[in-house]
Amino acid sequence: MTSDESVGRLTAVLGKIAAAEEVREANAGPVTLVAVSKTFDADAIRPVIAAGCRVFGENKVQEAQEKWPALKAEYPDVELRLLGPLQSNKARDAVALFDVIESVDREKIAVEIAKEIARQGRAPRLYVQVNTGREPQKAGIDPDEAVAFVDRCRKELGLAIEGLMCIPPAGEDPAPHFELLTALADNAGLDRRSMGMSGDYEKAVIHGATSVRVGSAIFGSRTYA
Ligand SMILES: *Cc1c(COP(=O)(O)O)cnc(C)c1O
């Protein structure tokens, strides 16, 4: 995939988001595109930044540490989001590097993040990940506990939770999951919902996404080492 191709695909994705925004109810506000750059190196990412994209997502702390400090030095207005599961021993690095952590998925990691925010005086914006499909192998808070968990994060840990995030089960219609996340966010008093990936981001926008996380539809298919 050449950089020209990724810029062309970025333009196409932005066009489809804009078209999906037209289908939603009015006054829903603009959708943020998070370009998911995991497995792609700085040379593949730079053209997408140059084309105007300012929000990027990674799913591993260590991989992000290898490429983003240099890119952020070049482009200080880029916002970097952590989308993947966070281990307690990486909370320090994650709070230091990321502007947004979307994968707050259990009490223990919320406690670690709160400690690091206090220690570093740097507070990434936070999303609670909800396991809308109740899949045993998948990270995230059970939907039945999500509102209470957000409350505990706020009241007991002093965390300013910005929104909810979900990854619907593969091979299922994602629409009911998008609707569930939207309802849970409403119940928790949150107005941000991170949902939708390359295969379903238009549907996610129609069902209430305020940000979508799109990787392969921009950067091409990933090859894992
Ligand atoms: C990889 C990833 C994405 C992007 O996936 P694509 O299908 O390539 O768009 C979105 N969200 C999360 C949490 C991911 O890990």
The ligand as an ORCA input file, in Angstrom:
! r2SCAN-3c Opt
* xyz 0 1
  C      -7.578     -2.841     15.279
  C      -8.687     -2.159     15.974
  C      -9.586     -1.347     15.269
  C      -9.519     -1.115     13.756
  O      -9.852     -2.298     13.069
  P     -10.125     -2.268     11.485
  O     -11.045     -3.400     11.257
  O      -8.813     -2.440     10.830
  O     -10.731     -0.984     11.164
  C     -10.577     -0.708     15.994
  N     -10.700     -0.868     17.327
  C      -9.863     -1.639     18.033
  C     -10.055     -1.767     19.501
  C      -8.827     -2.318     17.387
  O      -7.997     -3.090     18.107
*
